[in-house]
Amino acid sequence: MIFKKKKITFDKVAKFNYELDTNEALKEELKKLALCKNEINKTEYLSRMLSLFSKEGLDISLKELDMLLLLRSKTEQMLLEKTSDAKA
């Protein structure tokens, strides 16, 4: 049995970032979810988060969510470094 690594496509990364940046309803629901993080277990929290993205037309797995969040974090980090270098 051969297992293929599932790659995250540029389209999926772009849609994920677009939704996080522009979708006010999604932002609000993610804020509400974050507020109840201490009241639910990790599995339920992640399940609800995936459900919110699915509701907005972005069907992703838990592994893809992890990669997308990491990419977003690294991109922001690089942009902040560029900005601070430009000011120096």
trRosetta pair geometry for C-beta under 8 A, 3 or more apart (Angstrom, degrees):
i j d omega theta_ij theta_ji phi_ij phi_ji
6 61 7.7 72 84 21 152 139
6 63 7.7 105 64 92 117 129
6 64 7.4 -59 111 -70 121 104
8 12 5.4 -118 -169 78 79 130
8 13 6.0 88 145 -54 113 95
8 64 5.8 140 -93 -140 107 91
8 67 5.5 -166 -31 111 145 137
8 68 6.6 -179 -144 -69 152 81
8 71 7.7 -136 94 -26 154 150
9 12 4.7 98 58 4 80 100
9 13 7.1 -145 98 -2 45 86
10 13 5.7 -57 -150 39 34 111
10 14 6.0 34 153 -20 69 108
11 14 5.7 -55 -145 38 28 111
11 15 6.2 26 157 -18 65 107
12 15 5.9 -52 -143 37 29 108
12 16 6.2 34 155 -22 63 108
12 58 7.3 118 -151 -150 78 98
12 60 7.0 122 -170 -91 121 110
12 64 7.2 -62 156 -172 143 127
12 68 7.4 -101 135 -91 98 121
13 16 5.7 -55 -148 35 28 114
13 17 6.4 20 158 -11 64 109
13 68 6.4 -172 -114 -123 67 88
13 71 6.2 -66 -133 114 118 157
14 17 6.1 -61 -148 42 27 105
14 18 6.0 29 155 -22 65 111
15 18 5.6 -55 -142 38 29 114
15 19 6.2 29 159 -19 65 106
15 57 7.7 -100 -180 103 134 98
15 58 5.6 172 125 -98 119 112
16 19 6.1 -58 -150 35 24 108
16 20 6.5 18 155 -13 62 110
16 53 7.5 1 -120 -143 83 127
16 58 6.1 123 -86 -155 69 152
16 60 7.4 42 -89 -49 119 151
16 68 4.8 -90 169 -162 168 137
16 72 7.5 -115 122 -58 115 122
17 20 5.8 -57 -144 40 32 109
17 21 6.0 21 160 -13 67 114
17 72 6.3 169 -96 -103 95 106
18 21 6.0 -66 -144 43 25 104
18 22 5.8 -24 175 20 65 118
18 23 7.8 73 128 -24 66 97
19 22 6.9 -77 -124 53 18 81
19 23 4.6 -7 -163 -1 64 133
19 26 5.6 21 167 36 95 171
19 53 7.2 107 112 -133 157 79
19 56 5.4 106 -144 138 137 146
19 58 6.2 -103 -11 -24 160 142
20 23 7.2 -12 -61 36 13 98
20 26 7.1 -99 -98 113 40 131
20 27 7.4 101 -160 -81 48 85
20 72 7.3 8 59 -126 165 153
23 26 3.8 39 111 18 120 117
23 27 6.4 160 95 -18 66 83
23 56 6.1 26 -153 -136 167 143
24 27 5.5 -51 -146 35 34 116
24 28 6.3 36 155 -20 66 105
25 28 5.8 -55 -151 35 30 112
25 29 6.4 27 153 -15 64 107
25 56 8.0 165 85 -90 106 112
26 29 5.8 -57 -146 39 32 109
26 30 6.2 31 155 -19 66 108
26 52 6.3 121 -141 163 82 108
26 53 7.7 64 -143 -93 125 53
26 56 5.4 6 -81 -66 127 150
27 30 5.8 -58 -148 37 28 110
27 31 6.4 31 152 -22 63 105
28 31 5.7 -53 -151 32 31 113
28 32 6.6 31 151 -18 64 103
29 32 5.6 -50 -149 35 35 112
29 33 6.3 37 151 -20 65 105
29 52 5.2 173 118 -132 132 128
30 33 5.5 -50 -146 36 33 114
30 34 6.3 39 152 -23 64 103
30 49 7.3 59 -119 -125 86 86
30 52 6.5 150 -70 136 77 164
31 34 5.6 -52 -149 33 31 113
31 35 6.6 34 152 -22 62 103
32 35 5.7 -54 -155 30 33 114
32 36 7.0 8 156 -1 65 106
33 36 6.4 -72 -153 45 32 94
33 37 7.1 65 146 -64 64 79
33 45 7.0 122 174 -151 104 76
33 48 5.6 177 -128 118 125 127
33 49 6.3 140 154 -78 160 77
33 52 7.0 -93 -37 -38 148 148
34 37 5.6 -14 -160 -32 39 116
36 39 4.6 -55 -171 41 80 119
36 40 6.0 47 136 -3 97 106
37 40 6.9 -81 -147 48 26 86
37 45 5.7 51 -130 -118 74 136
40 44 4.2 -105 171 89 118 130
40 45 5.4 150 96 -58 111 80
40 48 7.6 50 108 -6 163 137
41 44 5.1 92 58 13 74 103
41 45 6.9 -134 101 -8 36 93
42 45 5.5 -56 -146 36 31 116
42 46 6.2 25 160 -14 67 107
43 46 6.2 -58 -147 40 26 105
43 47 6.1 29 154 -21 63 111
44 47 5.5 -56 -144 38 29 115
44 48 6.3 30 157 -19 65 105
45 48 6.0 -58 -153 35 26 108
45 49 6.5 25 151 -19 62 108
46 49 5.5 -53 -146 35 34 114
46 50 6.3 34 155 -17 67 103
46 62 6.0 38 166 -122 131 110
46 65 7.5 154 -159 83 96 156
47 50 5.9 -54 -149 37 29 109
47 51 6.3 33 150 -22 62 108
48 51 5.4 -55 -148 36 33 117
48 52 6.5 38 152 -24 65 100
49 52 5.8 -49 -153 29 32 113
49 53 6.9 26 152 -11 63 103
49 65 7.0 101 118 -156 118 153
50 53 5.9 -57 -152 39 35 108
50 54 6.2 38 149 -23 67 108
50 60 6.7 -132 -137 75 89 78
50 61 7.8 -1 -130 -151 133 20
50 62 6.6 -59 -70 -77 136 69
50 65 6.4 -96 -89 -53 87 146
51 54 5.4 -53 -144 36 32 115
51 55 6.3 40 153 -26 64 103
52 55 5.6 -49 -151 29 30 116
52 56 6.9 17 153 -7 60 107
53 56 5.8 -65 -155 43 36 105
53 58 4.4 -68 171 79 94 107
53 59 7.7 156 117 -86 94 22
53 60 5.9 -30 118 27 144 108
53 65 7.3 -174 6 -100 160 110
54 57 7.7 87 -176 -41 32 8
54 58 6.7 -103 -84 72 30 54
54 59 5.3 53 -118 -98 85 66
54 60 7.8 -139 -69 24 75 64
60 64 4.0 -129 -170 93 100 128
60 65 5.3 127 119 -58 125 77
60 68 6.8 -25 -159 -13 161 143
61 64 4.6 98 50 7 74 102
61 65 7.0 -130 97 -6 40 86
62 65 5.6 -49 -149 32 32 115
62 66 6.5 36 151 -20 63 104
63 66 5.7 -52 -152 33 32 115
63 67 6.6 29 151 -15 64 105
64 67 5.6 -56 -148 39 34 110
64 68 6.0 35 154 -21 68 108
65 68 5.7 -55 -143 38 29 112
65 69 6.3 27 158 -17 64 108
66 69 6.0 -57 -148 37 26 109
66 70 6.4 26 153 -18 62 109
67 70 5.6 -57 -147 38 31 113
67 71 6.2 33 155 -20 66 106
68 71 5.7 -51 -146 36 30 112
68 72 6.4 31 154 -19 63 106
69 72 5.7 -52 -146 36 31 113
69 73 6.2 33 154 -20 64 107
70 73 5.7 -55 -147 37 30 112
70 74 6.3 26 157 -15 65 108
71 74 5.9 -58 -145 39 28 108
71 75 6.2 30 156 -21 65 108
72 75 5.8 -55 -147 35 28 112
72 76 6.4 27 156 -17 63 107
73 76 5.9 -57 -150 37 28 109
73 77 6.3 31 152 -21 63 108
74 77 5.4 -53 -147 35 33 116
74 78 6.4 33 155 -19 65 104
75 78 5.9 -54 -150 35 30 109
75 79 6.4 29 153 -17 64 107
76 79 5.7 -56 -147 38 32 111
76 80 6.3 32 155 -19 65 106
77 80 5.9 -55 -148 36 29 110
77 81 6.5 30 153 -19 63 106
78 81 5.7 -54 -149 35 32 112
78 82 6.5 34 153 -20 65 104
79 82 5.7 -51 -148 34 33 112
79 83 6.3 34 153 -20 65 106
80 83 5.6 -53 -146 36 33 113
80 84 6.3 27 156 -15 66 106
81 84 5.9 -57 -145 40 30 105
81 85 6.2 31 154 -20 65 108
82 85 5.7 -57 -147 37 29 112
82 86 6.3 30 155 -22 65 107
83 86 5.8 -54 -149 33 29 112
83 87 6.7 24 154 -16 62 107
84 87 5.8 -55 -148 36 34 110
84 88 6.5 41 153 -30 65 105
85 88 5.7 -53 -150 26 33 115
